[in-house]
Amino acid sequence: MEIILKKDVEGVGFKDDVITVKNGFGRNFLIPNGSAILATPTAKKILAENIRQQVVKDKKVIDDATKLEKKISGLDIKIKAKVGEGIKLFGSVNNINVQKELTEKGIDIDKKSIIISGNNIKQLGKYSAKIRLHREVIFDLPFEVVADKK
């Protein structure tokens, strides 16, 4: 059975993919859940036109995301955290702390778009976070966790 996915389905495919699945999986799961529609010739033509229009819209979004990436890359991000003995932190630093620091610098990014490997940082030092502004615009943002001298 050939279907068109209406949204991302883990392990199956991404939105607007035309894929072939077993009849039962498509008929009993994907279509009733609203995750897919049958890939009729008419539906394929509509999909092709939608993709063509989406490319034009995406170009502007990608250009804006690239400009924002250049603006963010020029920033020096230092996150202050309370420190215990040596370089260990009280608590941890995560994507929310990076988001707050960017917001203070005048850049509004969703916390879900910021990915720190290991999720939590528990020591002072220099780190890097992946920022995903668009599926085609992903970059590394270096930042430093420093001691809060209060």
DSSP file (Angstrom, degrees, kcal/mol; ACC not computed):
  #  RESIDUE AA STRUCTURE BP1 BP2  ACC     N-H-->O    O-->H-N    N-H-->O    O-->H-N    TCO  KAPPA ALPHA  PHI   PSI    X-CA   Y-CA   Z-CA
    1    1 A M              0   0    0      0, 0.0    20,-2.7     0, 0.0     2,-0.5   0.000 360.0 360.0 360.0 129.2    0.0    0.0    0.0
    2    2 A E  E     +A   20   0A   0     18,-0.2    37,-2.2    37,-0.1     2,-0.3  -0.837 360.0 171.6 -98.7 129.1    1.4    3.4   -1.0
    3    3 A I  E     -AB  19  38A   0     16,-2.9    16,-2.2    -2,-0.5     2,-0.5  -0.880  31.5-131.3-133.5 163.3    0.7    6.2    1.4
    4    4 A I  E     -AB  18  37A   0     33,-2.9    33,-2.1    -2,-0.3     2,-0.3  -0.981  28.7-130.3-114.8 123.1    1.7    9.9    2.0
    5    5 A L  E     - B   0  36A   0     12,-2.4    11,-2.7    -2,-0.5    31,-0.3  -0.552  15.7-167.7 -75.3 133.3    2.7   10.7    5.5
    6    6 A K  S    S+     0   0    0     29,-3.1     2,-0.3    -2,-0.3    30,-0.2   0.612  75.4  10.7 -93.6 -16.2    1.0   13.8    6.9
    7    7 A K  S    S-     0   0    0     28,-1.1    -1,-0.2     7,-0.1     2,-0.1  -0.960  98.2 -72.7-152.1 166.5    3.3   14.0    9.9
    8    8 A D        -     0   0    0     -2,-0.3     2,-0.5     6,-0.1     6,-0.2  -0.421  42.6-166.7 -64.8 133.1    6.6   12.5   11.1
    9    9 A V  B >>  -C   13   0B   0      4,-2.7     3,-2.2    -2,-0.1     4,-2.2  -0.981  25.7-118.2-125.1 118.0    6.2    8.9   12.2
   10   10 A E  T 34 S+     0   0    0     -2,-0.5     4,-0.0     1,-0.3    -2,-0.0  -0.278  96.0   6.3 -59.5 130.3    9.1    7.4   14.1
   11   11 A G  T 34 S+     0   0    0      1,-0.1    -1,-0.3    -2,-0.0     0, 0.0   0.382 127.3  63.9  80.9  -4.4   10.7    4.5   12.4
   12   12 A V  T <4 S-     0   0    0     -3,-2.2     2,-0.3     1,-0.3    -2,-0.2   0.760 104.8 -77.0-114.9 -54.1    8.6    5.0    9.3
   13   13 A G  B  <  -C    9   0B   0     -4,-2.2    -4,-2.7    -6,-0.1    -1,-0.3  -0.984  42.2 -75.4 170.8-175.6    9.4    8.3    7.7
   14   14 A F    >   -     0   0    0     -2,-0.3     3,-1.8    -6,-0.2    -9,-0.3  -0.620  60.8 -67.7-108.1 166.2    9.0   12.1    7.7
   15   15 A K  T 3  S+     0   0    0      1,-0.3    -9,-0.2    -2,-0.2    -1,-0.2  -0.190 118.9  16.3 -52.5 138.8    6.2   14.4    6.8
   16   16 A D  T 3  S+     0   0    0    -11,-2.7     2,-0.3     1,-0.3    -1,-0.3   0.530  89.3 140.0  71.2  10.8    5.3   14.5    3.0
   17   17 A D    <   -     0   0    0     -3,-1.8   -12,-2.4   -12,-0.1     2,-0.7  -0.647  48.3-141.8 -79.1 140.3    7.2   11.2    2.3
   18   18 A V  E     +A    4   0A   0     -2,-0.3     2,-0.3   -14,-0.2   -14,-0.2  -0.925  37.8 164.9-100.3 114.4    5.6    8.8   -0.2
   19   19 A I  E     -A    3   0A   0    -16,-2.2   -16,-2.9    -2,-0.7     2,-0.5  -0.844  37.8-123.9-130.7 163.7    6.2    5.3    1.2
   20   20 A T  E     +A    2   0A   0     -2,-0.3     2,-0.3   -18,-0.2   -18,-0.2  -0.943  35.5 168.3-109.4 126.6    5.1    1.8    0.8
   21   21 A V        -     0   0    0    -20,-2.7     2,-0.1    -2,-0.5    -9,-0.0  -0.832  43.8 -79.1-128.6 168.1    3.8    0.0    3.9
   22   22 A K     >  -     0   0    0     -2,-0.3     4,-2.2     1,-0.1     5,-0.2  -0.405  44.5-117.0 -66.2 146.8    2.0   -3.2    4.6
   23   23 A N  H  > S+     0   0    0      1,-0.2     4,-3.0     2,-0.2     5,-0.3   0.891 111.9  49.0 -53.6 -47.4   -1.8   -3.0    4.0
   24   24 A G  H  > S+     0   0    0      1,-0.2     4,-2.7     2,-0.2     5,-0.4   0.893 110.2  50.5 -63.8 -41.1   -2.8   -3.7    7.6
   25   25 A F  H  >>S+     0   0    0      2,-0.2     5,-2.1     3,-0.2     4,-1.4   0.914 116.8  40.8 -63.7 -43.6   -0.3   -1.1    9.0
   26   26 A G  I  <>S+     0   0    0     -4,-2.2     5,-2.5     3,-0.2    -2,-0.2   0.944 121.7  39.7 -69.1 -48.8   -1.6    1.6    6.7
   27   27 A R  I  <5S+     0   0    0     -4,-3.0    -2,-0.2    -5,-0.2    -3,-0.2   0.858 125.4  34.5 -72.1 -37.3   -5.3    0.8    6.9
   28   28 A N  I  <5S+     0   0    0     -4,-2.7    -3,-0.2    -5,-0.3    -1,-0.2   0.676 133.8  12.6 -96.3 -19.0   -5.5    0.0   10.6
   29   29 A F  I  X5S+     0   0    0     -4,-1.4     4,-1.7    -5,-0.4     6,-0.3   0.738 122.2  41.1-122.5 -60.7   -2.9    2.4   12.1
   30   30 A L  I  4XS+     0   0    0     -5,-2.1     5,-2.1     1,-0.2     6,-1.1   0.926 117.8  41.8 -66.4 -48.3   -1.6    5.2   10.0
   31   31 A I  T >4<S+     0   0    0     -5,-2.5     3,-1.3     4,-0.2    -1,-0.2   0.938 115.3  48.0 -69.7 -46.8   -4.7    6.3    8.2
   32   32 A P  T 345S+     0   0    0      0, 0.0    -1,-0.2     0, 0.0    -2,-0.2   0.848 110.7  53.4 -62.5 -31.0   -7.1    6.2   11.2
   33   33 A N  T 3<5S-     0   0    0     -4,-1.7    -2,-0.2     1,-0.1    -3,-0.1   0.556 114.6-117.1 -78.9  -6.2   -4.6    8.1   13.4
   34   34 A G  T < 5S+     0   0    0     -3,-1.3    -3,-0.2    -4,-0.4    -4,-0.1   0.655  83.8 119.0  79.8  15.0   -4.4   10.9   10.8
   35   35 A S  S   <S+     0   0    0     -5,-2.1   -29,-3.1    -6,-0.3   -28,-1.1   0.656  77.0  13.1 -85.7 -16.3   -0.7   10.2   10.2
   36   36 A A  E     -B    5   0A   0     -6,-1.1     2,-0.3   -31,-0.3   -31,-0.2  -0.970  57.0-150.8-153.5 163.7   -1.2    9.3    6.5
   37   37 A I  E     -B    4   0A   0    -33,-2.1   -33,-2.9    -2,-0.3     2,-0.1  -0.927  42.7 -85.6-132.0 160.4   -3.4    9.4    3.5
   38   38 A L  E     -B    3   0A   0     -2,-0.3     2,-1.5   -35,-0.2   -35,-0.2  -0.392  38.7-123.7 -64.0 142.4   -3.6    7.1    0.5
   39   39 A A        +     0   0    0    -37,-2.2    -1,-0.1   -20,-0.1   -37,-0.1  -0.548  46.0 165.5 -91.0  71.1   -1.2    8.0   -2.3
   40   40 A T     >  -     0   0    0     -2,-1.5     4,-2.4     1,-0.1     5,-0.2  -0.414  53.2-104.5 -77.9 161.9   -3.7    8.4   -5.1
   41   41 A P  H  > S+     0   0    0      0, 0.0     4,-1.8     0, 0.0     5,-0.1   0.883 123.8  50.0 -55.4 -38.5   -2.6   10.2   -8.3
   42   42 A T  H  > S+     0   0    0      2,-0.2     4,-2.3     1,-0.2     5,-0.2   0.921 109.8  49.7 -65.7 -44.0   -4.5   13.3   -7.3
   43   43 A A  H  > S+     0   0    0      1,-0.2     4,-2.4     2,-0.2    -1,-0.2   0.867 109.4  52.7 -64.0 -36.4   -3.0   13.3   -3.8
   44   44 A K  H  X S+     0   0    0     -4,-2.4     4,-2.4     2,-0.2    -1,-0.2   0.883 108.8  49.5 -66.8 -38.0    0.5   13.0   -5.3
   45   45 A K  H  X S+     0   0    0     -4,-1.8     4,-2.1     2,-0.2    -2,-0.2   0.916 111.9  48.2 -65.9 -42.9   -0.1   16.0   -7.6
   46   46 A I  H  X S+     0   0    0     -4,-2.3     4,-2.5     1,-0.2    -2,-0.2   0.916 111.6  50.6 -62.5 -43.1   -1.3   18.0   -4.6
   47   47 A L  H  X S+     0   0    0     -4,-2.4     4,-2.6     1,-0.2    -2,-0.2   0.916 108.7  51.7 -61.0 -44.4    1.7   17.0   -2.6
   48   48 A A  H  X S+     0   0    0     -4,-2.4     4,-2.1     1,-0.2    -1,-0.2   0.907 111.7  46.6 -60.6 -42.3    4.1   18.0   -5.5
   49   49 A E  H  X S+     0   0    0     -4,-2.1     4,-2.2     2,-0.2    -1,-0.2   0.907 111.9  50.8 -67.0 -41.6    2.5   21.4   -5.7
   50   50 A N  H  X S+     0   0    0     -4,-2.5     4,-2.4     1,-0.2    -2,-0.2   0.901 110.5  49.3 -62.2 -41.1    2.6   21.9   -1.9
   51   51 A I  H  X S+     0   0    0     -4,-2.6     4,-2.0     2,-0.2    -1,-0.2   0.906 109.0  52.7 -65.3 -40.9    6.3   20.9   -1.9
   52   52 A R  H  X S+     0   0    0     -4,-2.1     4,-1.0     1,-0.2    -2,-0.2   0.916 113.3  43.5 -60.5 -43.6    7.0   23.4   -4.7
   53   53 A Q  H  X S+     0   0    0     -4,-2.2     4,-1.7     1,-0.2    -1,-0.2   0.867 110.4  56.0 -69.0 -36.4    5.4   26.2   -2.7
   54   54 A Q  H  X S+     0   0    0     -4,-2.4     4,-3.3     1,-0.2     5,-0.2   0.843  99.2  60.8 -65.8 -33.8    7.1   25.1    0.5
   55   55 A V  H  X S+     0   0    0     -4,-2.0     4,-1.8     1,-0.2    -1,-0.2   0.904 105.0  48.3 -60.1 -41.5   10.5   25.4   -1.1
   56   56 A V  H  X S+     0   0    0     -4,-1.0     4,-1.1    -3,-0.2    -1,-0.2   0.920 114.7  44.8 -65.3 -43.9    9.9   29.1   -1.7
   57   57 A K  H  X S+     0   0    0     -4,-1.7     4,-1.8     1,-0.2     3,-0.3   0.911 111.6  53.4 -65.8 -42.0    8.7   29.7    1.9
   58   58 A D  H  X S+     0   0    0     -4,-3.3     4,-3.3     1,-0.2     5,-0.3   0.839  99.4  63.0 -63.0 -33.8   11.6   27.6    3.3
   59   59 A K  H  X S+     0   0    0     -4,-1.8     4,-2.2     1,-0.2    -1,-0.2   0.922 106.5  43.4 -59.2 -44.4   14.2   29.7    1.4
   60   60 A K  H  X S+     0   0    0     -4,-1.1     4,-2.4    -3,-0.3    -1,-0.2   0.913 115.0  49.3 -67.2 -42.3   13.2   32.8    3.3
   61   61 A V  H  X S+     0   0    0     -4,-1.8     4,-2.5     1,-0.2    -2,-0.2   0.912 112.0  48.6 -63.5 -41.9   13.1   30.9    6.6
   62   62 A I  H  X S+     0   0    0     -4,-3.3     4,-2.4     2,-0.2    -1,-0.2   0.898 110.4  51.4 -65.8 -40.0   16.5   29.4    6.0
   63   63 A D  H  X S+     0   0    0     -4,-2.2     4,-2.0    -5,-0.3    -2,-0.2   0.921 111.8  46.9 -61.7 -43.8   17.9   32.8    5.1
   64   64 A D  H  X S+     0   0    0     -4,-2.4     4,-2.2     1,-0.2    -2,-0.2   0.904 112.4  50.1 -63.4 -41.6   16.6   34.3    8.3
   65   65 A A  H  X S+     0   0    0     -4,-2.5     4,-2.3     1,-0.2    -2,-0.2   0.879 109.2  51.6 -65.4 -38.0   17.9   31.3   10.3
   66   66 A T  H  X S+     0   0    0     -4,-2.4     4,-2.0     2,-0.2    -1,-0.2   0.898 109.4  49.8 -66.0 -40.3   21.4   31.7    8.7
   67   67 A K  H  X S+     0   0    0     -4,-2.0     4,-1.9     2,-0.2    -2,-0.2   0.912 111.7  48.6 -62.9 -42.6   21.4   35.5    9.6
   68   68 A L  H  X S+     0   0    0     -4,-2.2     4,-2.7     1,-0.2     5,-0.2   0.880 107.9  55.4 -65.0 -37.9   20.5   34.6   13.2
   69   69 A E  H  X S+     0   0    0     -4,-2.3     4,-2.8     1,-0.2    -1,-0.2   0.923 108.0  48.1 -59.6 -45.0   23.2   31.9   13.3
   70   70 A K  H  X S+     0   0    0     -4,-2.0     4,-1.0     1,-0.2    -1,-0.2   0.889 112.4  49.6 -63.0 -39.3   25.8   34.5   12.3
   71   71 A K  H  < S+     0   0    0     -4,-1.9     3,-0.3     1,-0.2     4,-0.2   0.917 114.6  43.6 -65.5 -43.7   24.5   36.9   15.0
   72   72 A I  H >< S+     0   0    0     -4,-2.7     3,-1.9     1,-0.2    -2,-0.2   0.890 106.4  60.8 -69.8 -39.6   24.6   34.2   17.7
   73   73 A S  H 3< S+     0   0    0     -4,-2.8    -1,-0.2     1,-0.3    -2,-0.2   0.786  99.7  57.3 -60.7 -27.4   28.0   32.9   16.6
   74   74 A G  T 3< S+     0   0    0     -4,-1.0    -1,-0.3    -3,-0.3    -2,-0.2   0.550  88.5 100.0 -80.4  -6.8   29.6   36.3   17.4
   75   75 A L    <   -     0   0    0     -3,-1.9     2,-0.7    -4,-0.2    27,-0.0  -0.485  67.7-138.8 -82.9 150.1   28.4   36.3   21.0
   76   76 A D        -     0   0    0     -2,-0.2     2,-0.6     2,-0.0    67,-0.1  -0.923  24.5-161.5-105.8 106.1   30.5   35.4   24.0
   77   77 A I  E     +d  143   0C   0     -2,-0.7    67,-2.0    65,-0.5     2,-0.4  -0.794  15.4 172.8 -97.2 121.4   28.3   33.3   26.2
   78   78 A K  E     -d  144   0C   0     -2,-0.6     2,-0.6    65,-0.2    67,-0.2  -0.988  14.3-159.7-127.6 121.4   29.3   32.9   29.9
   79   79 A I  E     -d  145   0C   0     65,-3.1    67,-2.6    -2,-0.4     2,-0.3  -0.888  11.6-143.3-103.9 122.4   26.8   31.2   32.3
   80   80 A K  E     +d  146   0C   0     -2,-0.6     2,-0.3    65,-0.2    67,-0.2  -0.672  25.6 171.9 -87.2 137.7   27.3   31.9   36.0
   81   81 A A  E     -d  147   0C   0     65,-2.1    67,-2.3    -2,-0.3     2,-0.2  -0.990  37.6-102.0-144.0 150.5   26.7   29.1   38.4
   82   82 A K        -     0   0    0     -2,-0.3     8,-2.3     8,-0.3     2,-0.4  -0.520  40.8-150.7 -73.0 138.8   27.2   28.5   42.1
   83   83 A V  B     -G   89   0D   0     65,-0.3     6,-0.2     6,-0.3     3,-0.1  -0.891  14.7-170.8-118.7 141.7   30.3   26.4   42.8
   84   84 A G        -     0   0    0      4,-3.0     2,-0.3    -2,-0.4    -1,-0.1   0.302  63.3 -14.9 -95.2-132.6   31.1   24.0   45.6
   85   85 A E  S >  S-     0   0    0      4,-0.1     3,-1.7     2,-0.1    -1,-0.3  -0.546 120.0 -27.3 -74.5 135.5   34.5   22.5   46.2
   86   86 A G  T 3  S-     0   0    0     -2,-0.3    37,-0.0     1,-0.2    -3,-0.0  -0.420 125.6 -27.2  65.9-121.9   36.9   22.8   43.3
   87   87 A I  T 3  S+     0   0    0     -2,-0.3    37,-1.9    -4,-0.1    -1,-0.2   0.297 100.5 119.7-113.6   7.9   35.0   23.0   40.0
   88   88 A K  E <   -H  123   0E   0     -3,-1.7    -4,-3.0    35,-0.2    35,-0.2  -0.531  55.6-135.0 -77.4 141.3   31.8   21.1   40.9
   89   89 A L  E     -G   83   0E   0     33,-2.2     2,-0.8    -6,-0.2    -6,-0.3  -0.609  13.3-119.8 -92.8 152.1   28.6   23.0   40.6
   90   90 A F  E    S-     0   0E   0     -8,-2.3    -8,-0.3    -2,-0.2     2,-0.2  -0.852  94.1 -18.2 -80.9 116.1   25.7   23.2   43.0
   91   91 A G  E    S-     0   0E   0     -2,-0.8     2,-0.3   -10,-0.1    -2,-0.2  -0.614  99.2 -83.0  82.8-145.8   23.0   21.8   40.7
   92   92 A S  E     -     0   0E   0     -2,-0.2     2,-0.4    28,-0.0    30,-0.2  -0.964  21.6-116.3-154.7 168.4   23.7   21.8   37.0
   93   93 A V  E     +H  121   0E   0     28,-2.3    28,-2.5    -2,-0.3     2,-0.2  -0.939  41.0 162.0-111.1 133.8   23.6   23.9   33.8
   94   94 A N    >>  -     0   0    0     -2,-0.4     4,-1.5    26,-0.2     3,-0.7  -0.676  55.8 -69.5-137.5-168.0   21.2   22.8   31.0
   95   95 A N  H 3> S+     0   0    0     24,-0.4     4,-2.4     1,-0.2     5,-0.1   0.784 125.0  60.7 -61.6 -28.3   19.5   24.1   27.9
   96   96 A I  H 3> S+     0   0    0      2,-0.2     4,-2.5     1,-0.2    -1,-0.2   0.896 103.4  50.5 -66.4 -39.5   17.2   26.4   29.9
   97   97 A N  H <> S+     0   0    0     -3,-0.7     4,-2.0     2,-0.2    -2,-0.2   0.897 110.8  48.7 -64.7 -39.8   20.3   28.2   31.3
   98   98 A V  H  X S+     0   0    0     -4,-1.5     4,-2.3     2,-0.2    -2,-0.2   0.910 110.9  51.1 -64.8 -41.7   21.7   28.7   27.8
   99   99 A Q  H  X S+     0   0    0     -4,-2.4     4,-2.5     1,-0.2    -2,-0.2   0.921 109.1  50.3 -61.8 -44.0   18.3   30.0   26.6
  100  100 A K  H  X S+     0   0    0     -4,-2.5     4,-2.1     1,-0.2    -1,-0.2   0.905 110.3  50.1 -61.2 -41.6   18.1   32.5   29.5
  101  101 A E  H  X S+     0   0    0     -4,-2.0     4,-1.0     1,-0.2    -1,-0.2   0.899 111.8  47.5 -64.7 -40.8   21.6   33.8   28.6
  102  102 A L  H  <>S+     0   0    0     -4,-2.3     5,-2.6     1,-0.2     3,-0.3   0.881 109.9  53.5 -66.5 -37.8   20.6   34.2   24.9
  103  103 A T  H ><5S+     0   0    0     -4,-2.5     3,-1.5     1,-0.2    -2,-0.2   0.884 104.9  54.3 -64.0 -38.8   17.4   36.0   25.9
  104  104 A E  H 3<5S+     0   0    0     -4,-2.1    -1,-0.2     1,-0.3    -2,-0.2   0.800 106.4  52.7 -64.2 -27.6   19.4   38.4   28.0
  105  105 A K  T 3<5S-     0   0    0     -4,-1.0    -1,-0.3    -3,-0.3    -2,-0.2   0.400 127.8-100.5 -88.3   2.1   21.5   39.1   24.9
  106  106 A G  T < 5S+     0   0    0     -3,-1.5     2,-0.5     1,-0.2    -3,-0.2   0.667  84.7 121.3  91.7  18.1   18.3   39.9   22.9
  107  107 A I      < -     0   0    0     -5,-2.6     2,-0.7    -8,-0.1    -1,-0.2  -0.966  47.1-155.2-119.7 122.1   17.9   36.6   21.1
  108  108 A D        +     0   0    0     -2,-0.5     2,-0.4    -3,-0.1    -8,-0.1  -0.851  24.6 160.1-101.7 112.2   14.8   34.5   21.5
  109  109 A I        -     0   0    0     -2,-0.7     2,-0.1   -10,-0.2    -6,-0.1  -0.986  42.7-109.7-131.0 140.8   15.2   30.8   20.9
  110  110 A D    >   -     0   0    0     -2,-0.4     3,-1.7     1,-0.1     4,-0.2  -0.441  23.4-129.8 -67.5 139.3   13.0   27.9   22.0
  111  111 A K  G >  S+     0   0    0      1,-0.3     3,-1.2     2,-0.2    -1,-0.1   0.771 106.9  64.1 -63.4 -24.9   14.7   25.7   24.7
  112  112 A K  G 3  S+     0   0    0      1,-0.2    -1,-0.3     3,-0.1    -2,-0.0   0.691  94.9  60.4 -71.4 -17.3   13.8   22.6   22.7
  113  113 A S  G <  S+     0   0    0     -3,-1.7    19,-2.5   -18,-0.1     2,-0.5   0.503  91.2  80.9 -86.1  -4.9   16.1   23.9   19.9
  114  114 A I  E <   -E  131   0C   0     -3,-1.2     2,-0.5    -4,-0.2    17,-0.2  -0.907  60.9-173.8-107.6 122.4   19.1   23.8   22.2
  115  115 A I  E     -E  130   0C   0     15,-3.0    15,-3.0    -2,-0.5     2,-0.5  -0.964   6.8-171.1-122.1 120.9   20.8   20.5   22.7
  116  116 A I  E >   -E  129   0C   0     -2,-0.5     3,-2.6    13,-0.2     2,-0.2  -0.940  32.5-116.8-107.5 126.2   23.6   19.9   25.2
  117  117 A S  T 3  S+     0   0    0     11,-0.5    11,-0.1    -2,-0.5    -2,-0.0  -0.430 105.3  17.7 -64.1 131.4   25.3   16.5   25.0
  118  118 A G  T 3  S-     0   0    0     -2,-0.2     2,-2.6     1,-0.2    -1,-0.3   0.366 104.9-120.2  85.3  -4.7   24.7   14.7   28.2
  119  119 A N  S <  S+     0   0    0     -3,-2.6     2,-0.4   -25,-0.0   -24,-0.4  -0.138  88.6  56.4  66.6 -43.2   21.8   17.2   29.0
  120  120 A N        -     0   0    0     -2,-2.6     2,-0.5   -26,-0.1   -26,-0.2  -0.950  64.9-152.9-126.0 141.4   23.4   18.5   32.2
  121  121 A I  E     +H   93   0E   0    -28,-2.5   -28,-2.3    -2,-0.4    -3,-0.0  -0.943  14.2 175.2-110.6 130.1   26.7   20.1   33.0
  122  122 A K  E     +     0   0E   0     -2,-0.5   -33,-2.2   -30,-0.2     2,-0.3   0.266  57.8  56.0-120.8  10.2   28.0   19.7   36.5
  123  123 A Q  E    S-H   88   0E   0    -35,-0.2   -35,-0.2   -30,-0.1    22,-0.1  -0.963  83.6-100.1-140.1 158.1   31.5   21.3   36.3
  124  124 A L  S    S+     0   0    0    -37,-1.9     2,-0.3    -2,-0.3    22,-0.2  -0.368  71.1  82.8 -67.6 154.6   33.0   24.6   35.4
  125  125 A G  E    S- F   0 145C   0     20,-1.8    20,-3.1    -2,-0.1     2,-0.4  -0.875  78.0 -48.3 144.7-173.8   34.6   24.8   31.9
  126  126 A K  E     + F   0 144C   0     -2,-0.3     2,-0.2    18,-0.2    18,-0.2  -0.816  55.6 166.3-100.0 135.6   34.0   25.4   28.2
  127  127 A Y  E     - F   0 143C   0     16,-3.1    16,-2.5    -2,-0.4     2,-0.4  -0.776  25.5-132.2-137.4 178.3   31.2   23.5   26.5
  128  128 A S  E     - F   0 142C   0     14,-0.2   -11,-0.5    -2,-0.2     2,-0.4  -0.998  11.3-163.4-139.9 142.1   29.3   23.4   23.3
  129  129 A A  E     -EF 116 141C   0     12,-2.2    12,-3.4    -2,-0.4     2,-0.5  -0.965  21.2-126.5-123.9 143.2   25.6   23.2   22.5
  130  130 A K  E     -EF 115 140C   0    -15,-3.0   -15,-3.0    -2,-0.4     2,-0.5  -0.770  22.6-160.1 -86.9 130.3   23.9   22.4   19.2
  131  131 A I  E     -EF 114 139C   0      8,-3.1     8,-2.1    -2,-0.5     2,-0.7  -0.957   2.7-163.1-112.3 125.5   21.3   25.0   18.1
  132  132 A R  E     + F   0 138C   0    -19,-2.5     6,-0.2    -2,-0.5     3,-0.1  -0.894  21.2 161.7-112.7 102.8   18.7   23.9   15.6
  133  133 A L  E    S-     0   0C   0      4,-2.2     2,-0.3    -2,-0.7     5,-0.2   0.745  76.0  -5.7 -88.5 -26.9   17.1   26.9   14.0
  134  134 A H  E >  S- F   0 137C   0      3,-1.3     3,-1.1   -21,-0.1    -1,-0.3  -0.949  81.5 -96.9-158.9 161.0   15.7   24.9   11.0
  135  135 A R  T 3  S+     0   0    0     -2,-0.3     3,-0.1     1,-0.3   -73,-0.0   0.738 129.1  38.7 -62.0 -18.4   16.2   21.3    9.8
  136  136 A E  T 3  S+     0   0    0      1,-0.2     2,-0.6    -4,-0.0    -1,-0.3   0.491 108.1  67.3-105.5  -6.1   18.9   22.6    7.5
  137  137 A V  E <   + F   0 134C   0     -3,-1.1    -4,-2.2     2,-0.0    -3,-1.3  -0.847  59.4 145.4-120.9  94.4   20.5   25.2    9.9
  138  138 A I  E     + F   0 132C   0     -2,-0.6     2,-0.3    -6,-0.2    -6,-0.2  -0.995  16.6 163.9-128.0 132.1   22.2   23.5   12.8
  139  139 A F  E     - F   0 131C   0     -8,-2.1    -8,-3.1    -2,-0.4     2,-0.4  -0.956  37.0-105.7-145.9 164.5   25.3   24.8   14.4
  140  140 A D  E     - F   0 130C   0     -2,-0.3   -10,-0.2   -10,-0.2   -12,-0.0  -0.781  24.9-159.2 -93.9 133.0   27.5   24.5   17.5
  141  141 A L  E     - F   0 129C   0    -12,-3.4   -12,-2.2    -2,-0.4     2,-0.2  -0.942  10.7-147.6-111.6 111.6   27.4   27.3   20.0
  142  142 A P  E     + F   0 128C   0      0, 0.0   -65,-0.5     0, 0.0     2,-0.3  -0.570  26.6 165.6 -77.1 142.0   30.4   27.5   22.3
  143  143 A F  E     -dF  77 127C   0    -16,-2.5   -16,-3.1    -2,-0.2     2,-0.4  -0.962  26.2-133.4-149.2 166.0   29.8   28.7   25.9
  144  144 A E  E     -dF  78 126C   0    -67,-2.0   -65,-3.1    -2,-0.3     2,-0.6  -0.972   6.4-144.2-128.0 138.2   31.6   28.8   29.2
  145  145 A V  E     -dF  79 125C   0    -20,-3.1   -20,-1.8    -2,-0.4     2,-0.3  -0.902  30.5-178.3 -99.6 119.6   30.3   27.9   32.7
  146  146 A V  E     -d   80   0C   0    -67,-2.6   -65,-2.1    -2,-0.6     2,-0.2  -0.796  31.9 -92.5-119.8 160.2   32.0   30.3   35.2
  147  147 A A  E     -d   81   0C   0     -2,-0.3     2,-0.7   -67,-0.2   -65,-0.2  -0.487  33.3-128.8 -72.5 136.9   31.8   30.6   39.0
  148  148 A D        -     0   0    0    -67,-2.3     2,-1.5    -2,-0.2   -65,-0.3  -0.793  17.4-152.1 -85.6 115.1   29.3   33.1   40.4
  149  149 A K              0   0    0     -2,-0.7    -1,-0.1     1,-0.2   -67,-0.1  -0.487 360.0 360.0 -91.3  66.7   31.2   35.3   42.8
  150  150 A K              0   0    0     -2,-1.5    -1,-0.2     0, 0.0   -68,-0.0   0.387 360.0 360.0-111.1 360.0   28.4   36.2   45.2
